[in-house]
Amino acid sequence: MGTALGGPMTLWYLARGSGLVLLAVLTVNLVLGIAIQGGWHPGSWPRFAVQAMHRNLALLAVVLLIIHVATIELDPFVPVGWWAALVPFVSPYRPFWLGLGTLSLDLLAAVVVTSLLRSHLGPSWWRVTHWLTYLSWPVAVLHSLGTGSDTRLTWVFGFEVGCVGLVAATVIFRVARATRPRAAVRGLLMAAVASTPMAVLAWSAAGPLQSGWARRAGTPTAVLASAAPPATGARGQASVPAPFTARFLGSATASPRGQEETISISGRVQGGDGGRLAVSLVATQLPDGTVAVDRGTVTYRPAAGSPVYTGSVLSVGPGSLILRLTARGGTAVPAELTINGPVPASSVSGLLYLGSAPAGRAGEDGGQDS
């Protein structure tokens, strides 16, 4: 029997999810376009069907792009500004890397507009403008690697590098089938393209995957401040920690014991002070089949060198647990844990707000600098 915990993080997840799906759609569409130009199409498909798929993927990319931009602008995490969605490199948040995303948007917008006006343009002008699609993709990839707060997640980084590898393989296929230029030149081009994924890996290892990237990328000082490590007192004991917001990834299990049910939520804290968080809730089964949480305890173990916090669950709301944590000899610290989706579940996610209000979400960038 589960307890419903619906989360308030719709914009947060939709912004990042739409960005990753958009990159996937752009990658598939670019691969399809390169293959079509090389004369490839599935044997059982007529040529017009392949071209229609290419066109429909482009339209889907536009829809995802609108969702991605709108959710980022509406999300209160950082003040990106609507103007920055149109003009590159003017946002106060990671101006260069966010500006690359705006530049990619502008290039795609130019392609869409000229496609709608294709009957009024000469074939050569439309073809030149259409080549902007090929330029917008690498710009979008760099934007995703440099700006995305999820880049240091293994599966996200693997997905991004996989997109680069897929396009590189398609370009090699296209060059290999070409009759011009000469074979020696084609060989050099293929070798250069084949080295691209390795170059991305090397650059990422020295940049986005390194601690401190958030600061170097241009994250505002006010955002970084909330992810600072806790201050220490005169005797080396931790005082009240600096507020932060961090991602929580874990699991939730339920153990029925007669009329009671113990719900255990545990997992990793990604950002802020890092570490692990464990919550134990004791709930009572009601006559209508639902459960009411009677009490709960919580233990937060930050990264090495920080004290262990223990405390209690003060209240349980829809998708939210209000906590109170205390280190040995320290001051009580308010906290809140949001959970997205039903509980129990083999995989749950949410946010941990320690000493800060959920509206700020200032410590998200701690995941980049932890």
ZAZAZA-831853 format. One line per field, with one value per residue (C-alpha): residue in one letter; x, y, z. Coordinates in nm, 2 decimals, m for minus. Layout:
REM residues N
res	A;... .
c1	X;... .
c2	Y;... .
c3	Z;... .
//
This chain:
REM residues 370
res	M;G;T;A;L;G;G;P;M;T;L;W;Y;L;A;R;G;S;G;L;V;L;L;A;V;L;T;V;N;L;V;L;G;I;A;I;Q;G;G;W;H;P;G;S;W;P;R;F;A;V;Q;A;M;H;R;N;L;A;L;L;A;V;V;L;L;I;I;H;V;A;T;I;E;L;D;P;F;V;P;V;G;W;W;A;A;L;V;P;F;V;S;P;Y;R;P;F;W;L;G;L;G;T;L;S;L;D;L;L;A;A;V;V;V;T;S;L;L;R;S;H;L;G;P;S;W;W;R;V;T;H;W;L;T;Y;L;S;W;P;V;A;V;L;H;S;L;G;T;G;S;D;T;R;L;T;W;V;F;G;F;E;V;G;C;V;G;L;V;A;A;T;V;I;F;R;V;A;R;A;T;R;P;R;A;A;V;R;G;L;L;M;A;A;V;A;S;T;P;M;A;V;L;A;W;S;A;A;G;P;L;Q;S;G;W;A;R;R;A;G;T;P;T;A;V;L;A;S;A;A;P;P;A;T;G;A;R;G;Q;A;S;V;P;A;P;F;T;A;R;F;L;G;S;A;T;A;S;P;R;G;Q;E;E;T;I;S;I;S;G;R;V;Q;G;G;D;G;G;R;L;A;V;S;L;V;A;T;Q;L;P;D;G;T;V;A;V;D;R;G;T;V;T;Y;R;P;A;A;G;S;P;V;Y;T;G;S;V;L;S;V;G;P;G;S;L;I;L;R;L;T;A;R;G;G;T;A;V;P;A;E;L;T;I;N;G;P;V;P;A;S;S;V;S;G;L;L;Y;L;G;S;A;P;A;G;R;A;G;E;D;G;G;Q;D;S .
c1	0.00;0.15;0.14;0.09;0.35;0.31;0.59;0.59;0.89;0.71;0.89;1.23;1.20;1.02;1.29;1.57;1.37;1.26;1.62;1.75;1.46;1.52;1.88;1.78;1.53;1.78;2.04;1.81;1.69;2.05;2.15;1.85;1.92;2.29;2.18;1.92;2.17;2.40;2.13;2.02;1.67;1.50;1.44;1.07;1.00;0.93;1.15;0.87;0.80;1.15;1.15;0.81;0.97;1.26;1.02;0.80;1.10;1.19;0.84;0.86;1.19;1.03;0.76;1.01;1.22;0.92;0.85;1.22;1.25;0.91;0.98;1.33;1.19;0.90;1.12;1.23;1.56;1.76;1.66;1.74;1.52;1.29;1.52;1.80;1.58;1.61;1.95;2.25;2.50;2.30;2.17;2.32;2.33;2.62;2.60;2.83;2.69;2.33;2.40;2.50;2.15;1.99;2.21;2.11;1.74;1.79;1.95;1.66;1.42;1.58;1.55;1.18;1.09;1.27;1.10;0.76;0.87;1.03;0.79;0.91;1.28;1.51;1.63;1.99;1.89;1.68;1.95;2.21;1.97;1.89;2.26;2.21;2.05;2.39;2.55;2.28;2.34;2.70;2.61;2.32;2.55;2.80;2.51;2.39;2.74;2.83;2.50;2.32;2.32;2.29;2.61;2.79;2.53;2.68;2.38;2.33;2.69;2.69;2.38;2.53;2.86;2.65;2.47;2.81;2.93;2.61;2.65;3.02;2.95;2.69;2.92;3.20;2.94;2.85;3.21;3.30;3.02;3.12;3.30;3.46;3.71;4.00;4.04;4.33;4.13;3.83;4.05;4.18;3.82;3.70;3.99;3.92;3.55;3.63;3.84;3.55;3.40;3.74;3.79;3.45;3.55;3.89;3.73;3.45;3.70;3.89;3.57;3.21;3.30;3.54;3.46;3.43;3.28;2.97;3.17;3.39;3.08;2.94;2.69;2.59;2.76;2.43;2.35;2.69;2.68;2.39;2.61;2.90;3.02;2.90;3.09;3.29;3.31;3.61;3.65;3.61;3.25;3.00;2.77;2.45;2.53;2.49;2.15;2.15;1.92;2.03;1.89;1.78;1.79;1.71;1.44;1.15;1.03;0.73;0.72;0.37;0.35;m0.01;m0.20;0.12;0.34;0.71;0.81;1.18;1.32;1.69;1.93;2.21;2.22;2.37;2.48;2.52;2.72;2.65;2.62;2.32;1.98;1.75;1.39;1.18;0.80;0.56;0.21;m0.12;m0.37;m0.71;m1.05;m1.08;m0.76;m0.54;m0.25;m0.18;0.18;0.21;0.58;0.91;1.29;1.56;1.94;2.15;2.52;2.70;3.03;3.34;3.44;3.09;2.89;2.60;2.26;1.97;1.61;1.25;0.97;0.75;0.48;0.39;0.21;0.15;0.49;0.67;0.83;0.90;1.21;1.41;1.78;2.04;2.41;2.56;2.61;2.47;2.16;1.84;1.82;1.49;1.48;1.23;1.24;1.02;0.94;0.82;0.59;0.43;0.59;0.70;0.89;1.22;1.34;1.23;1.37;1.32;1.50;1.64;1.62;1.84;1.80;1.64;1.29;1.19;1.12;1.48;1.63;1.96;2.17;2.10;2.43;2.60;2.57;2.83;3.07;3.05 .
c2	0.00;0.33;0.69;0.94;1.21;1.44;1.69;2.06;2.04;2.02;2.31;2.20;1.85;1.97;2.22;1.97;1.68;1.88;1.99;1.64;1.51;1.82;1.72;1.37;1.49;1.73;1.46;1.21;1.47;1.57;1.21;1.16;1.47;1.37;1.02;1.16;1.39;1.08;0.90;0.66;0.56;0.24;0.01;m0.04;0.33;0.57;0.87;1.11;0.93;0.96;1.33;1.37;1.21;1.46;1.75;1.63;1.58;1.94;2.05;1.84;2.00;2.34;2.24;2.10;2.41;2.63;2.41;2.42;2.80;2.86;2.63;2.78;3.13;3.04;2.84;3.07;2.90;3.17;3.50;3.41;3.69;3.67;3.90;3.64;3.39;3.60;3.78;3.56;3.62;3.88;3.65;3.70;3.32;3.15;3.41;3.24;2.89;3.00;3.23;2.93;2.79;3.12;3.12;2.77;2.88;3.18;2.96;2.71;3.00;3.12;2.78;2.75;3.10;3.05;2.71;2.87;3.13;2.88;2.95;3.32;3.24;3.11;2.75;2.86;3.11;2.85;2.58;2.82;2.90;2.53;2.46;2.66;2.34;2.17;2.47;2.49;2.12;2.15;2.49;2.31;2.03;2.28;2.46;2.13;2.04;2.38;2.50;2.18;2.12;1.75;1.72;1.54;1.27;0.97;0.87;1.23;1.28;0.94;1.04;1.36;1.20;0.93;1.20;1.33;0.98;0.91;1.22;1.16;0.81;0.94;1.20;0.94;0.72;1.02;1.11;0.75;0.73;1.06;1.06;1.39;1.50;1.26;0.95;1.10;1.41;1.20;0.99;1.30;1.43;1.09;1.08;1.44;1.36;1.03;1.22;1.46;1.24;1.21;1.58;1.63;1.39;1.56;1.91;1.79;1.63;1.96;2.17;2.08;1.76;1.94;2.08;2.46;2.46;2.64;2.94;2.94;2.90;3.23;3.13;3.44;3.47;3.48;3.13;2.99;3.13;2.90;2.60;2.70;2.45;2.50;2.74;2.61;2.73;2.81;2.44;2.31;2.20;2.29;2.57;2.64;2.53;2.76;2.70;2.49;2.30;1.97;1.69;1.37;1.03;0.72;0.45;0.40;0.07;m0.02;m0.28;m0.36;m0.45;m0.52;m0.19;0.00;0.05;0.16;0.36;0.40;0.66;0.67;0.78;1.02;1.40;1.54;1.90;2.12;1.92;1.59;1.27;1.05;1.10;0.84;0.90;0.65;0.71;0.52;0.52;0.38;0.22;0.39;0.22;0.38;0.21;0.51;0.57;0.85;0.92;0.93;1.00;0.99;1.02;1.14;1.10;1.31;1.22;1.49;1.43;1.34;1.61;1.73;1.63;1.38;1.54;1.36;1.48;1.43;1.47;1.76;1.72;1.54;1.71;1.64;1.56;1.73;1.63;1.91;1.81;1.94;1.84;1.89;1.82;1.71;2.03;2.24;2.44;2.30;2.35;2.35;2.13;2.01;1.71;1.70;1.37;1.33;1.04;0.76;0.61;0.34;0.29;0.14;0.48;0.82;1.17;1.51;1.80;1.85;2.21;2.25;2.58;2.75;2.80;2.59;2.90;3.00;2.68;2.85;2.55;2.35;2.44;2.27;1.96;2.11;2.21;1.94 .
c3	0.00;m0.10;0.00;m0.27;m0.27;m0.57;m0.62;m0.70;m0.93;m1.26;m1.42;m1.29;m1.45;m1.76;m1.84;m1.82;m1.97;m2.27;m2.32;m2.33;m2.56;m2.78;m2.82;m2.91;m3.17;m3.32;m3.34;m3.51;m3.75;m3.84;m3.89;m4.11;m4.31;m4.37;m4.47;m4.72;m4.87;m4.92;m5.11;m4.83;m4.75;m4.62;m4.90;m4.81;m4.77;m5.05;m5.07;m4.98;m4.66;m4.54;m4.63;m4.44;m4.13;m4.16;m4.18;m3.89;m3.67;m3.73;m3.63;m3.32;m3.23;m3.26;m3.01;m2.77;m2.80;m2.71;m2.40;m2.31;m2.32;m2.16;m1.86;m1.80;m1.80;m1.57;m1.33;m1.04;m0.99;m1.17;m1.34;m1.70;m1.85;m2.15;m2.35;m2.32;m2.50;m2.81;m2.78;m2.72;m2.43;m2.23;m1.95;m1.60;m1.56;m1.74;m2.02;m2.27;m2.23;m2.21;m2.50;m2.72;m2.66;m2.76;m3.07;m3.16;m3.12;m3.35;m3.62;m3.60;m3.61;m3.93;m4.09;m3.99;m4.12;m4.45;m4.49;m4.45;m4.71;m4.94;m5.23;m5.22;m5.21;m5.47;m5.43;m5.37;m5.09;m4.92;m4.95;m4.79;m4.50;m4.45;m4.39;m4.07;m3.93;m3.94;m3.75;m3.48;m3.37;m3.24;m3.08;m2.90;m2.79;m2.64;m2.47;m2.32;m2.19;m2.06;m1.91;m1.81;m1.43;m1.51;m1.71;m1.42;m1.40;m1.57;m1.78;m1.90;m2.00;m2.17;m2.36;m2.48;m2.59;m2.76;m2.97;m3.08;m3.17;m3.37;m3.58;m3.62;m3.75;m3.99;m4.13;m4.18;m4.37;m4.58;m4.66;m4.74;m5.00;m5.16;m5.50;m5.43;m5.30;m5.36;m5.15;m4.95;m4.86;m4.77;m4.54;m4.36;m4.32;m4.18;m3.93;m3.82;m3.77;m3.59;m3.33;m3.24;m2.97;m2.81;m2.82;m2.65;m2.38;m2.32;m2.31;m2.08;m1.84;m1.81;m1.79;m1.71;m1.53;m1.30;m0.95;m0.97;m1.32;m1.20;m1.09;m1.40;m1.63;m1.49;m1.22;m1.02;m0.68;m0.50;m0.64;m0.55;m0.20;m0.09;m0.18;0.04;0.30;0.66;0.88;1.18;1.53;1.75;1.85;1.50;1.55;1.28;1.35;1.15;0.79;0.50;0.33;0.02;m0.21;m0.35;m0.56;m0.39;m0.56;m0.38;m0.31;m0.08;0.07;0.29;0.57;0.70;1.07;1.17;1.15;1.11;0.81;0.82;0.51;0.46;0.22;0.17;m0.10;m0.21;m0.19;m0.50;m0.43;m0.13;0.13;m0.05;0.15;0.22;0.37;0.54;0.66;0.85;0.87;1.08;0.94;1.05;0.82;0.83;0.78;0.43;0.31;0.33;0.57;0.81;0.91;1.29;1.34;1.17;1.21;0.98;0.96;0.73;0.68;0.48;0.30;0.50;0.75;0.83;1.13;1.12;1.16;1.32;1.38;1.33;1.07;1.18;0.92;0.60;0.32;m0.05;m0.19;0.10;0.44;0.68;0.89;1.18;1.20;1.47;1.48;1.81;2.02;1.73;1.66;1.51;1.13;0.94;0.63;0.37;0.14;m0.17;m0.33;m0.69;m0.76;m0.55;m0.24;m0.20;m0.52;m0.63;m0.75;m0.61;m0.67;m0.53;m0.36;m0.02;0.11;0.41;0.60;0.30;0.15;m0.15;m0.36;m0.38;m0.51;m0.49;m0.41;m0.72;m0.86;m0.57;m0.78;m1.01;m0.74;m0.48 .
//
